[in-house]
Amino acid sequence: MQESAEQTRLSSNDKPRIIDQKVEDVNSKHVIVLNIGGTIASHRTERGYAPSPPNRFLEDLLKLANFHDDSVNLAPIRSLPRYTKHGLNPIALPKREDDKLRIFYAMHELLPLLDSSDMNQTDWVRLAVAIQLFYRDFDGFVILHGTDTMCYTSSALSFMLENLGKTIIITGAQIPLVEPDSDAASNLYGSIFIAGNFIIPEVSLYCCNKLYRGNRSTKLSANEFEAFSSPNATPIAIKGTKLKSN
């Protein structure tokens, strides 16, 4: 995965390098969303929440106006090798008034989708292999994951994926996307936005408008939306109307 000598993986003591992608490409960037499950991609069953059937999460996501821009002609984008070689369909993320970049994203599910408690080391390898598969074709990566074991996965991947030159963000939700008052849409939109607009060459964790280092984060609450913290390191960035880096 080595891109260049200037894009090596950060050590835990380095100040994060956030590079505005507008400098490199004033047209568009492409993000792959890897869905491995968790509460964010769950639905109701008689026994409580369970991982959604294949493609169900994307169908539900596209019912939300802030995740697709139907005014964009996707035909030329769909024909790009980065999408055709993997059998993926691009989706245009709506642009805000002051956005310069157009971000396209695609969804890839790692089946079977898992509850957070069912994740183990084999699944870390599955994620690493998927990132390797898409690495040269996409500019940024977002992983959908259950929150209970998200810190373990983000920490493991931070050591498994060396010499990164691209942004990898793990995110999830306390409440499924399909439920009222869910935090899923905000967490996913923020993750795609950051992964498409900025190069932060490490594994990070995004929750409640804060971007944490993947190997410096911990879950503090099963009930609060602001469920994560990083006691020994300040957040890499905080998203408001603008992205503020620390």
N, C-alpha and C positions, 0 to 999 in steps of 0.2 A: 504493500500500500504506500510505499514511499513516493512522495511527490517531488520533493526537492530538499536540499540541505536547509532551506529557509523555513520549511514547514514540518519540523520535527515535533514530536509529542512533547508537551510541556511537563516539566517536573513539578512536584507538589509545591515547590518553593518559588516557582516562577510566577510573575504577574501575567494573567491571561492576556493573550494578544487577540484583540477583536479588530478584524479588518473589514471595512465596509466594502461589500461586493460591488457597489456602484462604480468603484474605481476600475474594476476589471471588466465589467459587462454592463452596458447601459440598457440592454434589451430585456433579457429574461434569465431566470435561474430555475433549476429543476430539483425538486425534493422528492425523495421516496419515503413513504410512510410504511413502516414494517409493523404489522399488527400481530402481536403474539397473545393478546387476550387481556384479562384483568377486568376490573369493575367497569372501566370506561367503555368496554365493548360487550357488556352483558345485557341481558334482558330478563324480565320476570318469568318465573316458572312457579309451579305449585310448591316447589321446595325452596323457593327463594331465588336469588339471582344466579344465573348460569351463563357461561360464555355463549355468545350469539352463534347461530348457524353461519356457514360460509356466506360471505358477501352481504350479510344482513347489516353489519355495522356501516358499510359504505352506503348502502341504500338509505339508512336512517340519516347519515351525515349529509347526504345530498338533498335532503328535505329542508336543510337550513340555508338561508340565502347567503350567509357570509362565508360559505365554503364552496361556492361555484359562481362563476360569472358567465351566464349564457350568451352574453353579447360577443364573446370571443369565438372566432372561427378556429376550431381545434383541428381541422383536417390537416393542415401542414405540420402541426405539432405531432399529431398522431402518427404521421409517416416518418418521423425521425427515428434513426436506428436505436437510440436509447430506449424507445418505447416498443418498437416492433420486435426487437431481438428478445425481449422479455415478455411479450404478449400483454403489455400494460396499456391502460387508457389514461391519457393525461386529463387533468382537471385544472381549470384556471381559477386561481384564488383571486377574489375581488381586490382591486387596488383602492387604497385610500387616496384622498385628494392629493397628498404631497408625495405619494410613492413614485419613484422613478422606475423601479424594476417591476416587471411582470413575473410573478411566481407561478409555475405550474407544479402540480404534485400528482403522484399516483399512489395507489394503495396496493400493498402486497401482503397477503395473510400467510402466516406460518402455522399451518394446520397440524394438529388440532389446536384451536385456541384454548388457552389454559387459565384457570383461576390462579391467582397469585401464589396461593399456598402449594400449588402443584409444580411450581418452577424448581428446577434443579440444575446441576452443572451441565447436563446434556443440552438443556435449552439455551444456556449461555453459548455453547458451541454452535447451536443452530443459528442464533443471532449473529455471531461472528462470521459464520459462513455466508449468511445472507448479505451482510455488509460487504464482504469481499466480492460477492457476485455482482453487486450493483455499484461498487465503488467508483469505477472509472466512468460510469454513465450518468451519475447524479452528483449534484453540487452539495447537497446536504441530506442528512438522515434524521428521521424522527421515529422513535420506537414507542408503540403503545403497550403499556405494561400494567400489571396490578400494583397497587401502591404498597402493599404489605412487604413485598420482597424486592421492590424497585431499587432500594439502596444497595442491596447485595449484587444485583445484576449490573448496576451502573459502575460499582466499584470493580467487579470482576472484569467487565469489558474494558475499563480504563487501563488495566494491565495486560489484557489479551491483545488489544489493538495498538500496536506501536507505530511510530512515525506517521501519525495522522496529519493530513493536510486539509481536512474537511470537518464540518460541524456534525456532531452526533448528539442528539438530545433524546433523553428518555422522559416520557410523561405518562400521566394516567389521570384518574379522577376518583373522588370519594363517592360520587353518585353517577350511575350510568348515563350515557348521553341521552337516552330516550326518556329519562325522568325529568319532571319539572324541577327547576332550581338546581340543575346539574352544573358542576364546575368543569365538565368535560370539554365543552365547546371553547371556553376561554383558554384552557390549558393547551388544547390541540392547536387552536389558531395561533396562539403566541409562539408555540414551538415551531410550526411551519414558517411563520413570519421570520423568526430569528434565523432558522436554518437556511432560509433562502436569501436573506439580506446580509448576513455576516459570516465571516470565516472565524470560527472559534475552534481551533484544531485540537479538540479533546472530547472525551465523553462527559456530558453534563446532564443535569436533572432539572426539569422545569416544572414549577408548581406555583400557582397563585401569584403570577407576574414576577417571580424570582427565578433566576438561573443559577444553580449551584454546581460546584465541581462534583462529578460523579463519585469520586472516592473520598469526599469530605462531607457527605450529606447523611442525615439520619431522619427517620420518621418519628415524629413526636406525638401525633394524635390520629386516632381512627375516626374522629367526628368533625374536627375543624377542617375548613377548606385549606387554611394555611397549615398543612400537615407536616411540612418538612423544615429542617433547619440545618445549619452548618456551623456548629459551635466553634470550630477551630479555623474557620476561613470565612471571610465575608463573601456574599453572593458575587458571582462573576458579573452579573448585570441585573438590573431591575427594569421591567417594562412598564412605562406609563404611556403618555402620548408620544414619547420618544424613548429609545433604549439608552439607559444610563449605565455605563460601565464603571466598575470599581478598580 
